[in-house]
Amino acid sequence: FVPTLDVVETYYTKNGVPIDEDPEFAYDNRYEVRQATSNEKWQIREGEYTARLHFDREPRFYASIGFDRGMWFGNGRTNVNDYNSLYYTPMRKGEACGIKQHFYSATGYFCKKLHDYRTIADKNNFTYEQVPFPAIRLADLYLLYAEALNETKQSPDDEVFEYIDKVRERAGLDGVEKAWTEHSKRPDKFRSKEGMREIIHRERLIELAMEGHAMWDLRRWKEAEEWYNRPVRGWNINKEEAEEFYKQVYLLQRVYSKKNYLWPIKDDEIRNNPKLIQNYGW
């Protein structure tokens, strides 16, 4: 329900590459405050101030992440011909979407992705649309296949690119080869198996974000120790002014060790079968 700053920073820039690889993206100044103009009005409320991190991002970012001063299509407001009637999300202390009532985001972000735009929640009523949650999506299969192809070939080829690019095309992005060649500080990254592996992993984290896949992917990639030993980061939601709100804070320090890749075998099972050996670390 509340994406972390790590999740937000995983999404690509508008050019379809990581924010720290795109020379057009002000990565070092991403936490500074900037005013939205008419050029960004459909993503960020025109005239409002928000972090540079929220500008010039890919379509999936705006479709999936609710952020301070971001536009929110739905909840009964769907007339795009009446811009001023559309919702946006003021999330600083005391504001409608911030610390003012019982429900607020601990990180300063909301998960827009899992909300159906036809659901309406206001002071007077709550009406919702039930939408079947897919157990598996075609994009998941394409990315799994691209990953398998990349791991079994000497180096990535057109067949690998074909299946990851199907997912990227649907998201409104150029293919991997074009995006990295034209917009990345690492233009040859996609040519090696290791570089393509990194690209595919990130594509899965973005495309399937908040759908229950990341936990399993990070474990099978053996990257969980890297990710889950990072502190959980968010914004300083107790502040009213933009300059103070947009200072990252550490909300929780998690601990993840090698033993967490496996679950413990129950003591009862080991007593029933003395030949069983307890999993590492337990």
JOQUI-V976261 format. One line per field, one symbol per residue. ss: DSSP state (a for helix, b for strand, c for the rest). A space follows every 50 residues. Layout:
ss = ???
This chain:
ss = ccccaaaaaaccbccccccccbccccaaacccbbbccaaacccbccccbb baaaccbcaaaaaabbbccbbbcbccbcccccaaacbbbccccccccccc ccccccccbbbccccccccbbccccbbccccccccccaaaaaaaaaaaaa aacccccaaaaaaaaaaaaacccccaaaaaaaabccccaaacaaaaaaaa aaaaaaaccccccaaaaaaacccaaaaaccbbbbcccccccaaaacccbb bbbccccaaaacccccaaaaaacccccccccc
